[in-house]
Amino acid sequence: MTDFPTHARVVVIGGGVGGCSIAYHLALMGWREIVLVERSELTSGSTFHSAGLVGQLRTDVNLTKMIRYSVDLYRRLKDETGYDPNWREVGSLRLASSPERLEELKRQVALARSFGLPLELISTQDAQKLFPIMNPDGVCGAVYLPTDGYIDPSGVTQALATGAKNRGAKFLTNTRVQSIAIKNNRVQSVVTDQGAIETEIVVNAAGQWAGEIAKMVEIYLPIIPMAHLYLITRPIKDLPKNLPTMRDPDNLVYWREEVGGLIAGGYERQPAPTFLDGIPQDFNNKLLPPDWDRFAPLMDGLIKRTPIIEHAQVNMLLNGPEGFTPDAEFLLGPTTVKGFWVAAAFCAHGLASAGGIGKAMAEWIIEGHPEWNLWRLDLRRFGSNYSSQAYTLARTVETYAKYYDVHYPYEERESARPFRPRIIG
Ligand SMILES: Cc1cc2nc3c(=O)[nH]c(=O)nc-3n(C[C@H](O)[C@H](O)[C@H](O)COP(=O)(O)OP(=O)(O)OC[C@H]3O[C@@H](n4cnc5c(N)ncnc54)[C@H](O)[C@@H]3O)c2cc1C
C-alpha cells in the first residue's frame, strides 16, 4: 500500500461509529498522526444495521449528559463537516403501560429536570396526539422529550470520519489488525496485513470484535454478541409525518418512522446470543437470517399498541449482532497494558452515545480523565469472575431479557448462581 504510515501517535482499531467518533475528537482536540484501521469498509460492522434511534434519557446523570452532548454534536455535524448525517429531531415518547412504570417515569422527570433536560410528563391523550396510530388502552401516561430523534447510522459515521480526515487523520480501510506488539507491558506497534505501525497508544474500538483484539494483548473482555431484531415495513398509507420515536417498555418494544413506514423492534424475553465460538472472519456488511419465532412476542406487543402494523407490508425483519456486556453498559477506558485502551460493546445504544464516547475517550487519553464521571462504563468495574465465558454469557442473557424492566434498588441477579457456594455454620 502506498503512503502506508509506519508510525502514528495513536492507532484506532475499528471504523464503526465509535472508532470514527474517537478519531474525530482526538483530532478536534489538536492531536495529529492519528491512524484509524478498519478491516473492511467504514460502517460495515454493527453500525450499518443500527435502527438509528437517539434517546438521551439514561438512569445515570453522567450517561445522560454524555448522550446530550451527542445530540448537540449531531445537530451541527452537517454545517461543520459538509456531510449530512440526516439528524431528525422529532422528539421521543416513552409510555407507561403499568402503574409501576408511571412511578419510574415521574422519578425520571425529576432527575432530568435537575440538570436541565426538557423531559415532560404528559397524559395518555397528549401522547396519542403526538403518536396518533397508538392504541391508548392500558396506557397510564407518558414522558415526552422534544430534543430526542434519530439519525442515519452510516451518515453520522461518514460525517465524523470526514471531520477527522479534514483535520489530518488517516483512515486505512481493508486493513486488518493481526497482532499488537508489546514490550515491558507497553504497546509498541500494531501489525496489520498491510504492514506494521509503530505507536504507543492503541484504542480498541472494534465493537463486538473487541474481545478478539484484546486477546492479542492477553486481556479478556466480557462481551457477548447478541442478535437484535427489528421489523422494517413498507410505506403505510396515511401514516402521519414527523412522528416522534416511541418506546413502550412494558410491552418490550420501540418504533420510529422510516420513509413513510415504520421501524419497530424490541428486547425479547428469550434473547439469542450468537457467535460464541468466534465471529466469522468475513462477517462485514452481513446480517443474520430473520428469526420470526423469536420476534413473535414482540410482534404481539407491537400490534397491541399500534394495530396498524398488523396489516402493514413487511420489507424485512432485520437480525443483526451487537456486542453486549453483563450489565448492558459499555466497556471504556485504559487497561492493564500501558497504552492499550478500549471503547467497545455499546449494547444497542452506541449510535446515541457515539458523540459523547468520542469526546470522553479523547479527553481520557489526552488529559487523563473525561469530563463526566464514567465509572458505570469503566471496564475495570468487572472482576476476574467475568473472564469465564459461561458466567459472562449467563449474566448478559439475563440483562438483555430484562433490559426494558423497571429496575429497583438492591435488585438481585438470578443467573449464574450459585457461583461460589459456601457452607456456613
Ligand atoms: C439491530 C441493531 C439495532 C440497533 N439500533 C440502535 C439504535 O436504534 N440506537 C443506537 O444508539 N444504537 C443502536 N444499535 C447499536 C449500534 O448500532 C452499535 O452500538 C454501534 O453501531 C457500534 O459501533 P462500533 O463502532 O462500536 O462497532 P462496529 O460498527 O461493529 O465497528 C467495529 C469495526 O471494527 C472492525 N474490526 C473488527 N476486527 C478488526 C480487525 N482485526 N482489524 C481492523 N478492524 C477490525 C469491524 O470490521 C467493524 O467495522 C443497534 C445495533 C443493532 C445490531
The ligand as an SDF file (V2000), in Angstrom:
LIG
                    3D

 53 58  0  0  0  0  0  0  0  0999 V2000
  -30.0800   -4.4410   15.0250 C   0  0  0  0  0  0  0  0  0  0  0  0
  -29.4390   -3.3010   15.7920 C   0  0  0  0  0  0  0  0  0  0  0  0
  -30.1550   -2.1360   16.0430 C   0  0  0  0  0  0  0  0  0  0  0  0
  -29.5440   -1.0770   16.7210 C   0  0  0  0  0  0  0  0  0  0  0  0
  -30.2690    0.0530   16.9620 N   0  0  0  0  0  0  0  0  0  0  0  0
  -29.6910    1.0890   17.6330 C   0  0  0  0  0  0  0  0  0  0  0  0
  -30.4110    2.2910   17.8670 C   0  0  0  0  0  0  0  0  0  0  0  0
  -31.5680    2.4280   17.4800 O   0  0  0  0  0  0  0  0  0  0  0  0
  -29.7690    3.2960   18.5400 N   0  0  0  0  0  0  0  0  0  0  0  0
  -28.4890    3.1670   18.9910 C   0  0  0  0  0  0  0  0  0  0  0  0
  -27.9830    4.1030   19.6100 O   0  0  0  0  0  0  0  0  0  0  0  0
  -27.7780    2.0330   18.7630 N   0  0  0  0  0  0  0  0  0  0  0  0
  -28.3570    1.0070   18.0920 C   0  0  0  0  0  0  0  0  0  0  0  0
  -27.6430   -0.1320   17.8470 N   0  0  0  0  0  0  0  0  0  0  0  0
  -26.2770   -0.2050   18.3400 C   0  0  0  0  0  0  0  0  0  0  0  0
  -25.2740    0.4720   17.4270 C   0  0  0  0  0  0  0  0  0  0  0  0
  -25.5370    0.1440   16.0840 O   0  0  0  0  0  0  0  0  0  0  0  0
  -23.8860   -0.0060   17.8380 C   0  0  0  0  0  0  0  0  0  0  0  0
  -23.7170    0.2000   19.2310 O   0  0  0  0  0  0  0  0  0  0  0  0
  -22.7750    0.7150   17.1280 C   0  0  0  0  0  0  0  0  0  0  0  0
  -23.0010    0.7610   15.7510 O   0  0  0  0  0  0  0  0  0  0  0  0
  -21.4550    0.0180   17.4220 C   0  0  0  0  0  0  0  0  0  0  0  0
  -20.4340    0.7600   16.8250 O   0  0  0  0  0  0  0  0  0  0  0  0
  -18.9300    0.3180   16.9980 P   0  0  0  0  0  0  0  0  0  0  0  0
  -18.1320    1.3460   16.2900 O   0  0  0  0  0  0  0  0  0  0  0  0
  -18.6280    0.0310   18.4140 O   0  0  0  0  0  0  0  0  0  0  0  0
  -18.8460   -1.1200   16.2870 O   0  0  0  0  0  0  0  0  0  0  0  0
  -18.9050   -1.5660   14.7800 P   0  0  0  0  0  0  0  0  0  0  0  0
  -19.7830   -0.7250   13.9570 O   0  0  0  0  0  0  0  0  0  0  0  0
  -19.2040   -3.0290   14.8010 O   0  0  0  0  0  0  0  0  0  0  0  0
  -17.4190   -1.3150   14.2810 O   0  0  0  0  0  0  0  0  0  0  0  0
  -16.3420   -2.1290   14.6660 C   0  0  0  0  0  0  0  0  0  0  0  0
  -15.4360   -2.2820   13.4630 C   0  0  0  0  0  0  0  0  0  0  0  0
  -14.2440   -2.9480   13.8460 O   0  0  0  0  0  0  0  0  0  0  0  0
  -13.7640   -3.6020   12.7060 C   0  0  0  0  0  0  0  0  0  0  0  0
  -12.7910   -4.6380   13.0500 N   0  0  0  0  0  0  0  0  0  0  0  0
  -13.0200   -5.7900   13.7220 C   0  0  0  0  0  0  0  0  0  0  0  0
  -11.8880   -6.5040   13.7980 N   0  0  0  0  0  0  0  0  0  0  0  0
  -10.9220   -5.8000   13.1700 C   0  0  0  0  0  0  0  0  0  0  0  0
   -9.5520   -6.0470   12.8920 C   0  0  0  0  0  0  0  0  0  0  0  0
   -8.9380   -7.1680   13.2940 N   0  0  0  0  0  0  0  0  0  0  0  0
   -8.8530   -5.1020   12.2060 N   0  0  0  0  0  0  0  0  0  0  0  0
   -9.4570   -3.9530   11.7830 C   0  0  0  0  0  0  0  0  0  0  0  0
  -10.7800   -3.6980   12.0100 N   0  0  0  0  0  0  0  0  0  0  0  0
  -11.4840   -4.5950   12.6920 C   0  0  0  0  0  0  0  0  0  0  0  0
  -15.0340   -4.2020   12.0970 C   0  0  0  0  0  0  0  0  0  0  0  0
  -14.8590   -4.5170   10.7230 O   0  0  0  0  0  0  0  0  0  0  0  0
  -16.0490   -3.1030   12.3410 C   0  0  0  0  0  0  0  0  0  0  0  0
  -16.2590   -2.2780   11.2150 O   0  0  0  0  0  0  0  0  0  0  0  0
  -28.2160   -1.2060   17.1710 C   0  0  0  0  0  0  0  0  0  0  0  0
  -27.4970   -2.3820   16.9140 C   0  0  0  0  0  0  0  0  0  0  0  0
  -28.0950   -3.4220   16.2440 C   0  0  0  0  0  0  0  0  0  0  0  0
  -27.3190   -4.6640   15.9860 C   0  0  0  0  0  0  0  0  0  0  0  0
  1  2  1  0
  2  3  1  0
  2 52  2  0
  3  4  2  0
  4  5  1  0
  4 50  1  0
  5  6  2  0
  6  7  1  0
  6 13  1  0
  7  8  2  0
  7  9  1  0
  9 10  1  0
 10 11  2  0
 10 12  1  0
 12 13  2  0
 13 14  1  0
 14 15  1  0
 14 50  1  0
 15 16  1  0
 16 17  1  0
 16 18  1  0
 18 19  1  0
 18 20  1  0
 20 21  1  0
 20 22  1  0
 22 23  1  0
 23 24  1  0
 24 25  2  0
 24 26  1  0
 24 27  1  0
 27 28  1  0
 28 29  2  0
 28 30  1  0
 28 31  1  0
 31 32  1  0
 32 33  1  0
 33 34  1  0
 33 48  1  0
 34 35  1  0
 35 36  1  0
 35 46  1  0
 36 37  1  0
 36 45  1  0
 37 38  2  0
 38 39  1  0
 39 40  1  0
 39 45  2  0
 40 41  1  0
 40 42  2  0
 42 43  1  0
 43 44  2  0
 44 45  1  0
 46 47  1  0
 46 48  1  0
 48 49  1  0
 50 51  2  0
 51 52  1  0
 52 53  1  0
M  END
$$$$
